[in-house]
Amino acid sequence: MKHRIVVLGAGYAGAIAAGRLARRLHADDVDITVVNAAADFVERVRMHQLATGQDLKRHELNEVYAGTGVRVRLARVTAVDVEHRTVAVTDERGADEIAYDTLVYALGSAAADHGVPGVAEHAYDVSGRPSALRLRDRLAHLAAGGTVLVVGGGLTGLEAATEIAEARPDLDVAIAARGGLGDWLNEKARQHLRGVADRLGITVHEHTDIARVEASGAVTGDGRTIPAQVTVWTAGFAVHPIAAATTLTVAATGQIVVDDTMRSVSHPEVYAVGDAGLAAGAGGRPLRMSCASGTPMAWQAADAIAARLTGQTRIPKAPLRYFNQCISLGRRDGIIQYVTADDRAKPALLTGRLAARYKEVVCKGAAWSVSHPIFYPVRRRRVTTTRSKTAAAIS
């Protein structure tokens, strides 16, 4: 009987893991199923572009996995039973269950409101395509002179604010950051960022906590009101709650706690990659939620699964470390901040058009690797364990 591998989610981490498994394992020995609610892979790192009216290339999952042996199941995951190794899903035909021998959990994350009143009712976000399209429609109907407030000074907030300001110079765009603007970057990068904000006319509110979001703006922790016809919430992400509802060992964040091969510390037949997994990177620091983390996590999980199923004594190690942070500041500017392995800013950086081109190459490369899962040389190994021996093989 074939070994059943089910991958939940086809974002960067899930899609890459499924493709890499298809390259590593012989199709006669495994059934690989990707479960995803949408019919295509979404370039999440470009949602700020989608929100400002730009059209993005579609990557249909059935086309991506054509000829790989990977099956695509379009359905929404509603529950996971790790004791009976089943996944509950719903689709246009109703409720169903999918059984697995090995599970790759990659359901990702969504915008986190952190319990701030009014976010759900009044704010927009760019955490996925539906929400980005909702913001796109709202911005399209916003007249000249309209006010936009981006809450959150991280990578997503910086990219959203600069993209909106560049695409719509007729709007009054502001950004509210809990700390200093770009305070994790080196001094030269921060100076460049301030220069871009000035050039684009972005009003910067530093060291500002948002206590409440209203239809007409946001109220700060010290009682001030920042007027905004549109509030864009980019103040962090939260993982899907399904894992926390299982007996899997999860962190306070709801992320599945994994070892250095991305395998659950409590259930060895479950692997978690991308935002859904809490993994340690260089220096023991937890990997941050990002494409830069999700991709090597996917490599590691797929290689570990393949190695264990094919009887290899040595599990390959993926580079769970960082090299740079790529920040687009509109279509013609950017910052490439080089960092240490544990994500601390180095003195070296790129800025301006060169950085924008660099970021574009990175984004295109990530999407290309997803949409060409078996382009690279393939060495499909035969599975040496039967389903009845799986428990022994993965421990």
NORRA-V190697 format. One record per helix or strand. SS is the DSSP state (alpha for helix, beta for strand). FROM is the first residue (numbers start at 1). LEN is the number of residues. If there is no record, write none. Layout:
((SS	FROM	LEN) (SS	FROM	LEN))
This chain:
((beta	3	6) (alpha	12	13) (beta	25	1) (beta	30	7) (beta	40	2) (alpha	44	8) (beta	59	2) (alpha	61	4) (beta	70	5) (beta	76	6) (beta	86	6) (beta	94	6) (beta	102	4) (beta	109	3) (beta	117	1) (alpha	119	4) (beta	123	2) (alpha	129	12) (beta	147	5) (alpha	155	13) (beta	172	5) (alpha	187	14) (beta	203	3) (beta	210	5) (beta	217	4) (beta	225	3) (beta	230	4) (beta	237	3) (alpha	243	3) (beta	250	1) (beta	256	3) (beta	263	2) (beta	270	3) (alpha	274	3) (beta	277	2) (beta	280	1) (alpha	282	3) (beta	286	1) (alpha	291	19) (beta	324	5) (beta	334	6) (beta	345	7) (alpha	352	20) (beta	381	1) (alpha	387	8))
